[in-house]
Amino acid sequence: MTKHIEFAFLADKPELIPTVANWYFNEWGALANASLEVFTQKLDDYLNTDKIPLLVIAMDGTTAIGAAHLRFHEMSIYPDKEHWIGGVYVDAPYRGKHIASALVQNIENIAIRLGVSQLHLQTEQLNGGLYAKLGWQEIEQVESRGVDVSVRVKSLS
């Protein structure tokens, strides 16, 4: 892992909104059928530190290297599944250094502090990839926006 990794809320570093919006647009823009402007505008909803939705940035010194968010109701087909982790992204030069794992664990800890007992996520890695290694259990595989995804859950304690 990078030596100096720290976490900050996007709310405390709003100047990073264009960076995160570019990451998300480049990674998921085609799936979401949305413009960079739409991604940028949506991030305004995540400028919280003590309530959901919120977004955490992984920092290596002054360099933003990754992001993840905690939100409500990511998939409309699951109206009973309230809390979701999403947008787990690590900038290409920093991949393979356990930063995504650290981001997920950081979001889990924040969720616990906010009283969340169960988190959900979706991943295109049908074997669960990183999330299976971190203890996330598959609920089912479904098609979402034309892509097969594994929907997973984790109980928090």
Residue, then its C-alpha position, 0 to 999 in steps of 0.5 A: m500500500t502507498k505509505h501516506i494514504e489518508f482519507a478525506f470527505l469530498a465535503d472537505k475537499p470540494e475542489l476535487i469534484p472535477t477529478v472524481a467526476n472525470w474518474y466516474f465519467n471515464e469509468w461508467g459514463a457509457l453505462a450510465n448514458a450520462s455526460l460529464e456535467v451530469f456526473t459533476q452535478k450529482l457529486d453535489d449530493y455527496l458533500n456530507t460528512d455525517k449523513i448519507p449520501l457521502l463520498v470519501i477520497a483516498m489521498d496520497g499526500t496532496t494527490a487524490i488517488g481513489a474514491a468510494h461513496l455511501r448512498f441510499h437505494e442504488m438499484s431500483i429493483y431493490p426498494d427494501k435494500e436501503h444502504w449501498i456502497g458504490g463508486v469504488y474507484v482507484d486511479a490507474p497508477y495506484r491500482g494493485k496496492h490495496i487502496a480499493s480494499a482500504l476505501v471499502q473498509n473505510i466506508e464500512n466503518i463510516a456506515i457503522r458510525l452512522g448506525v447502518s447494520q447492512l450494506h449492499l453493492q453491485t459489481e461487474q465481477l461476477n465472482g465477487g472479486l475484491y468484495a468476495k475477499l472482503g466478506w461480501q456475500e452474493i444475493e443474486q446475479v441480475e442484469s443492470r443497464g445491459v450488464d450482468v452484475s453480482v449483487r452483494v450484501k455485508s452485515l456490519s457489526 
